[in-house]
Amino acid sequence: MGQELEYVLEHTLDDLGVDFETTETVPIPRLLIDQVIGQERGVELIKIAARQRRNVLLIGDPGNGKSMLGQAMAELLPREELQDVIAYPNYDDSNTPRIRTVPAGQARIIVENDREQAKKQEGSKYFIFLLMGVVVLFLVLRSGFDPNTILLGMLILLLSVFLLNSVRSKASVMVPKTLVDNADKEHAPFEDATGAHAGALLGDVRHDPFQSGGLGTPAHERVEAGMIHKAHKGVLFIDEISTLKTNMQQAILTA
């Protein structure tokens, strides 16, 4: 049986014009779209959709290469058009953060610069607190440890701590948050949103248990980007789209 199978395989490969002994010598195309075998019509439609920026509805049994075609489409889209998304605090309405888009790779630079500025501001506040401590100590020593002077000095230090912490928290709040970072993307993004719930697909705002007393997380830091935002300028792949609600199917398929 083994000899018969070997004979059949050898003659079948010869008939196909295949001339190799091991797959290690077979060249692999650089683009994923050129690695797809047996889906010529699908490959053609994916190339057209990528060129015209259209949606694609793929129908087929599992294993037919639908997700591979989706990933291949992402490689065909231009990386130069990718954008980063940043959330900023809104001083007019703290519950409605401001959203800004910048070219891919710029978000990290902007956030890092703002974070460095906040650190410098915090450092200057610590210096002021240290200076206040030295002044209070000098007054206490000069008064001969007068109880009233000591009490006044303690009140001054406590007030300084309160004010400096308030200013420091405001400096930290000013630092924006990166929602979508495409700096390291070699090609347009591919997001597999199969089975994703509404929050993961459309984005969400995290709950904050500390919403009062100055302990809460700023609104712009609680914003979470959805897969639809991360896939912007790329491919949002949803297998078994029938599992989504009807209105969401219509919104996605007609976008």
ABEGO torsion letter per residue (X at the ends): XAAAAAAAAAAAAAAAGBBBABAAABBBBABAAAABBGBAAAAAAAAAAAAAGBBBBBBEBBGAGAAAAAAAAAAABBAAABBBBBBBBBAABAABBBBBBBBBGAAAAAAAAAAAAAAAAAAAAAAAAAAAAAAAAAAAAAAGGBAAAAAAAAAAAAAAAAAAAAAAAAAAAABBBBABBAAABABBBBBBABGBBAAAAAEBBBBBABABGGABBBAAAABBBBAAAAABGBBBBBBGAAABBAAAAAAAAAX
